[in-house]
Amino acid sequence: MKKKILIMICVLLSVGLTITGGFKYFSIQKEAQYLATAVPYIKQVIPEISKWDPVLARSHMSAEFMQKTSAENFANIIRVMSKIGALQELGEPHFEEIYAGDKQTVVSYTIKARYATGDAKITLALLDKDGVFKVYRFNVESAALAR
């Protein structure tokens, strides 16, 4: 009886490790795939959005994002974010995760940045539609925004 339980535990542990390893392998493959395309786009788009011009920022947002946010609300969000000031330094994007659906893929990154008022952490999700990126989500965490 103890032997059967031990064998069952070993089998379940092996299956769990195989599944976890498979997800990790898939994630690493996707990260490598987007390294040459998404990372250069991120390095281009964050300085543009960080000019805090609602019209310019809106041009980088996906239609899916803009459907959820009115123009007035978006302008208010950009105005609030502008309190952190000008972008001074942008760190390297760090791959977080990928969401692959039937018709769209969303790739998520975090980036450390320094603005005029101090350090910030940017979370950026990109919508990939046939190799063309648009910003799906943009979030800035900064102590300056909490004031």
N, C-alpha and C positions, 0 to 999 in steps of 0.2 A: 504494500500500500504506500509506504513512504517513498519507495522507488518510483512509483507511477506519478506521485505528486511532484517529486523532484524533476522527473522528465518533463512533465507538463509545464512547470515553472521555467525550465530551460528553453523549451520550445516557444513559450509566450515571450520570454525575454529576447530570444533570437528574432522573432517576428517584429517585435517593437523596435529593436535596433536596426533591422533592415528597413523598416518604414521610415524611421528617423533619418537614417543615412541616405535614403532615396530622396527625401525632401531636401536635405542639405545639398546633395549633388545637383538636383534640379535648380536650386537657388544659385549655386555657384556658376552653373552654366548660363543662367539668365543674366547674372551680374556681369559676366564676361561679355555676353552678347551686347549689353547696353553700354559698356564702358566706352566704346568708340563713338557712340551716337548720343546717348542721353547726357553724359557728363559734359561734353562741349556745349550742348544746348543749355544746360543748367548754368554753366559759367557765363553764357551770353545773356540769359533771361533774367537772372537775379539782379545784376546791375541795372538793367532796364526797369524792372519793377521797383527797385529801390530808389528810383528818381521820384517816386511818390506822385506821379501824374496819373490820375484815374483813367484818362483816355488811352495813354500809352500802356498802362498795366492791363487794361481791359483787352487790348489787342493781343495779348499773350495768353488770355484765358480761354479755356475750352467752352464750346457752346453749352455743354452739359453743366458746367459751373455757372455760367451766366444765366441759365434758365432758372436756377435756384436763387439767384441774387438780383434784386432790382438795381438799376443804375444808381439810384439815390443811395441805397444801402451800401453798394460797392464803393461809391465815392466817400461815404462816411468812414468805412473801414480803412481805406487808403489814407484819409486824413488823420485818423487815429494812429495808424502805423508810422506816419511821417514824423511823429514825435521822437522817434529814435534817431532821426537825423540822417546824414549822408552815409552811404556805405564807404568804409575805409579799407576793409580787408575781407576777403572771402576765402574760407578754407576749402579743402578738398571735399567733394560730395562723398557721403558714405551711404552705400546701398543698404536699404532696409528690407524691402520685400516687394513682391510682385503679385498682382491680382490679374489672373488671366481668365477672361470670360469668353462668351461665344463670339461677340463682335468687337470687343475692345480689351485692351491691356492697360493696366495702370501700374506704373513703376514708382516706388516711393524712395526718397532719399532724405537724409538729414545733412545739414551743412552748418558748420560753425562760422560765424561772421562777426566782424567788429564794425559798429556804427559809431557815429559821433558821440552818442551818449553811453556807449559801452558795448559789452559782448552780447551776442544774441545767438539763438539756435533757430535755424530755419528748417521747417519740415515742408518738403515739396513733393507733390505727387504729380506725375506727368501722365497724360493720356496719350497712348501710342496708337495712332490710326494709320496703319500701313507705312510706318516709318516716319510719319509726320507727328511731331510732339506739340502739345498744348498743355498749359498748366491746368490741372484738374483740382488741385488744392494747394494753398499757400498759407503757411502759418509761421508767425514770428514770435518766439518767446524771448522776452527781454525784461529786465527789471525796470527799464525806463517806461515801459508800457503799463506797468502796475501803478505808477504814480498818478 
